[in-house]
Amino acid sequence: MSGPLVIVMGAFPPPVMGLAVANEAMLHALEDEGAQTLRLDTAPRGPTFLPRALRVLAARLPVLGRMAVLALTCRKAAVYCGLSHGSGQAFDLAALLLARLRGFPVTLHHHGYLYLDRPSALARLLFRVLGRTSRHIVLSEAMAAQLRHVYPDAANIRVLSNAALIDITRRTEAPDAPLRTLGFLGHVSCEKGADRFVDLLDLLRGRGLALDALVAGSIADDAAARKVKDAEARGVLRYLGPVSGDGKVRFFGAADVLVLPSRYPNEAEPLVLHEAMAAALPVIASARGCIPSLVMPGTGCLLDRDAADLAPAVEMIEHWVRDPGAFRSARAAALAHEISLAAIGQAALDSVLAEILSDARA
C-alpha cells in the first residue's frame, strides 16, 4: 500500500544552490518516512541563449497545470513548497491558491531574507491567501520573530536549521594545528564577498601576515573575478575553480578558516557555513540573515552586514596566529556548535515530517 501523498514544489538541482539542495533533501526525508512524493520542479530549464523569462514560463506553466489537475483529481494530499525568491512568489501564489481551494494543507519553507528585510506586498498577499493555519518553516528563532513581526498572517511557525538537511560527514575532533590557510568557497562575485576576501588578504599582508589563501567556486561576477585573478597573479591566493564532492572535502581539509564576507541581499543560512564548522573550521562572516545564529562567540567572527569594516576579522586572525591555543579552542567550539545544531535540527526535522505526513493522511 502506497504512503500518503505529499506534493513537493520548488526548485531542484541543477544548478546546485542552497534552496534547491534543501528542497531535494526534504523530498528524500519525506520519502524515507514513507510518503509518496510528487515533485513539481520550478527551476528554469532550457538553452541558456533563450531569455530567462521564457525559461521561467516553460518551467512554471506546467507546474500550474499539474497543480490544477491534482486539485481536481486527488482526494487527499499535503503540499510542501520551498518558497521562491522575488517575482517567483507570484507563481507560487497561483499554484498554492489552487491547493488551498482544494483543501490541501500547505507547508511553506523560507530560505530567503530579502522580503523580511524589505516587506513585500506580494509576500503579504501570499501569506494572507494561505491563511493562519498554514505551516511556515524558518531557519532560526530570529527569523521566526522577524517573519511574525512583518507578516502577522504567518502565525504557525516551526524552526528548522539547515544543519539537519545537509548530508556531510562531521569531524569527531578538531585538528591540533596552527592557522596557516584562509578559504573562500562560493560564487566568485561581489555579492558573495570574493572581492572583500581579497581586501582582507591585502590588509593582513600589510600587517605582516602573509597567510596562504584558497578561493573555490564558479565565476559569477566579472569584477570580482578580475580581482581574484589579479590577487592570484600577485601570489596572494590560489584559485581552484568550482569544487564539489571530493574536491570540496579537500578544500575543507586544506583551509583552516572559512571567510564569507557576503553582501547578498537574500542571504539566509548558508550551507557552506555548516560544512565549514562540520570540518572544524571557525568562520568569519557578515551578520546577514540567520548567520548571527551560526557564528556564536568563540566559534569565529561576525562582520557588519555589508562587510564594510574588515578590522574585526584582521584582529581575530592576528589573535589566532599569535595564540595557537586560542585557535585550537575556536576550532573545537565551531565543531561542537555544529554538532549541537545538527542534533537540534534533526529533532525539529522529525517533528515537521510527522506533521506533514499527518496533514497528508487527514
Residue pairs with C-beta under 8 A, 6 or more apart in sequence:
2 36
3 34
3 35
3 36
3 357
4 34
4 35
4 36
4 76
4 77
4 78
4 357
4 360
4 361
5 35
5 36
5 37
5 38
5 74
5 76
5 77
5 78
5 360
6 30
6 35
6 36
6 37
6 38
6 77
6 78
6 79
6 80
6 356
6 357
6 360
7 37
7 38
7 40
7 67
7 70
7 77
7 78
7 79
7 80
7 99
7 104
8 23
8 26
8 27
8 30
8 37
8 38
8 39
8 40
8 80
8 81
9 40
9 42
9 63
9 67
9 79
9 80
9 81
9 82
9 92
9 95
10 19
10 20
10 23
10 40
10 41
10 42
10 81
10 82
10 83
10 84
10 109
11 17
11 19
11 20
11 23
11 41
11 42
11 43
11 82
11 84
12 20
12 23
12 24
12 27
12 39
12 41
12 43
13 20
13 21
13 24
13 43
14 20
14 43
15 43
16 244
18 111
18 162
18 268
18 269
18 270
18 271
19 82
19 85
19 111
19 112
20 43
21 165
21 166
21 271
22 82
22 109
22 111
22 162
22 165
22 271
23 82
23 109
25 165
25 166
25 167
26 80
26 82
26 109
26 165
27 37
27 39
27 80
29 165
29 349
29 353
30 37
30 80
30 353
30 356
30 357
31 37
33 353
33 354
33 357
34 357
35 356
35 357
35 360
38 70
40 63
40 66
40 67
40 95
41 59
41 63
42 59
42 60
42 63
42 84
42 88
42 91
42 92
43 59
44 52
44 55
44 56
44 58
44 59
45 55
45 58
45 59
46 54
46 55
46 58
56 88
56 91
60 88
60 91
63 91
63 95
64 91
64 94
64 95
64 98
67 95
67 98
67 99
68 98
70 77
70 99
70 102
71 98
71 99
71 101
71 102
71 104
72 102
74 102
74 104
76 360
76 361
76 362
77 104
77 360
78 104
78 105
78 106
78 107
78 356
78 357
78 359
78 360
79 96
79 99
79 104
79 105
79 106
79 107
80 107
80 109
80 356
81 92
81 95
81 96
81 106
81 107
81 108
81 109
82 109
82 111
83 89
83 92
83 108
83 109
83 110
83 111
83 112
84 91
84 92
85 112
85 114
85 266
86 114
87 122
89 115
89 120
89 122
89 123
89 126
90 122
92 126
93 122
93 125
93 126
93 129
96 106
96 108
96 126
96 129
96 130
97 129
99 106
100 106
100 129
100 130
100 131
100 134
105 133
105 134
105 135
105 359
105 360
105 362
106 130
106 134
106 135
107 134
107 135
107 136
107 137
107 352
107 355
107 356
107 359
108 130
108 134
108 135
108 136
108 137
109 136
109 137
109 160
110 136
110 137
110 138
110 139
110 143
110 147
110 268
111 139
111 268
111 269
112 266
112 268
113 143
113 265
113 266
113 267
113 268
113 288
113 289
113 290
114 120
114 265
114 266
115 122
115 123
116 143
116 146
116 147
116 150
117 265
119 150
119 151
123 151
124 151
124 153
127 134
127 136
127 151
127 153
127 154
128 153
130 153
131 153
132 153
132 155
132 156
133 156
134 156
135 156
135 157
135 158
135 352
135 355
135 356
136 147
136 154
136 156
136 157
136 158
137 157
137 158
137 159
137 160
137 352
138 144
138 147
138 157
138 158
138 159
138 160
139 159
139 160
139 161
139 162
139 268
139 269
139 289
139 290
139 293
140 159
140 161
140 269
140 290
140 293
141 159
141 293
142 290
142 292
142 293
143 159
143 268
143 289
143 290
144 157
144 159
147 154
147 157
148 154
148 155
148 157
158 348
158 351
158 352
158 355
159 348
160 345
160 348
160 349
160 352
161 269
161 293
161 341
161 344
161 345
161 348
162 269
162 271
162 274
162 345
163 274
163 338
163 341
163 342
163 344
163 345
164 342
164 345
164 346
164 348
164 349
165 345
165 349
166 271
166 274
166 275
168 274
168 275
168 278
169 278
170 278
170 279
170 335
170 338
170 339
170 342
171 278
171 279
171 280
171 335
173 280
173 332
173 335
174 280
174 328
174 331
174 332
174 334
174 335
175 280
175 331
176 328
177 256
178 256
178 321
178 324
178 327
179 211
179 256
179 257
179 317
179 320
179 321
179 324
179 327
180 211
180 212
180 256
181 211
181 212
181 213
181 214
181 254
181 255
181 256
181 257
182 197
182 200
182 201
182 211
182 212
182 213
182 214
182 255
182 256
182 257
182 259
182 317
183 213
183 214
183 215
183 216
183 251
183 252
183 254
183 255
183 256
183 257
183 258
183 259
183 276
183 281
184 193
184 194
184 197
184 213
184 214
184 215
184 216
184 217
184 258
184 259
184 260
185 215
185 216
185 217
185 243
185 248
185 251
185 258
185 272
185 276
186 192
186 193
186 194
186 217
186 260
186 262
186 270
186 272
187 194
187 217
187 218
187 220
187 221
188 194
188 215
188 217
188 218
188 219
188 220
188 221
188 224
188 225
188 228
188 239
189 220
189 221
189 224
190 221
190 223
190 224
190 263
191 220
191 221
191 262
191 263
191 264
191 265
192 217
192 220
192 224
192 260
192 262
192 263
192 264
193 259
193 260
193 261
193 262
193 263
193 286
193 307
194 215
194 217
194 221
194 224
194 225
194 227
194 228
195 223
195 224
195 227
195 228
196 261
196 263
196 307
196 310
197 213
197 215
197 259
197 261
198 227
198 228
198 230
198 231
198 236
198 237
199 310
200 259
200 261
200 310
200 313
200 314
201 211
201 213
201 231
201 236
201 237
202 231
202 236
203 310
203 314
204 210
204 211
204 314
204 317
204 318
205 236
207 314
207 318
209 317
209 318
209 321
211 317
211 321
212 237
212 238
213 236
213 237
213 238
214 237
214 238
214 240
214 251
214 254
214 255
215 228
215 232
215 237
215 238
215 239
215 240
216 239
216 240
216 241
216 242
216 243
216 247
216 248
216 251
217 242
217 243
218 241
218 242
219 225
228 237
228 239
229 239
231 237
232 238
232 239
240 247
240 251
243 250
243 251
248 275
252 275
252 276
252 279
252 281
253 279
255 276
255 281
256 281
256 327
256 331
257 281
257 282
257 283
257 284
257 300
257 317
257 320
258 272
258 273
258 276
258 281
258 282
258 283
258 284
258 285
259 283
259 284
259 285
259 313
260 270
260 272
260 273
260 283
260 284
260 285
260 286
261 284
261 285
261 286
261 303
261 307
261 310
261 313
262 270
262 285
262 286
262 288
262 291
262 307
263 286
263 288
263 305
263 306
263 307
264 288
266 289
267 286
267 288
267 289
267 291
268 289
268 290
269 289
269 290
269 291
269 293
269 294
270 285
270 291
273 283
273 285
273 291
273 294
273 295
274 294
274 338
274 341
276 283
276 334
277 283
277 294
277 299
277 334
277 335
277 337
277 338
278 335
278 338
278 342
279 335
280 331
280 332
280 334
280 335
281 331
281 334
282 299
282 300
282 301
282 320
282 327
282 330
282 331
282 333
282 334
283 294
283 295
283 299
283 300
283 301
283 334
284 295
284 300
284 301
284 302
284 303
284 313
284 316
284 317
285 291
285 294
285 295
285 300
285 301
285 302
285 303
286 302
286 303
286 304
286 305
286 306
286 307
287 295
287 302
287 303
287 304
287 305
288 305
291 302
292 302
294 337
294 341
295 301
295 302
296 333
296 337
298 329
298 330
298 333
299 330
299 333
299 334
299 337
300 316
300 330
300 334
301 312
301 313
301 316
302 312
303 309
303 310
303 312
303 313
319 326
320 326
320 327
320 330
321 327
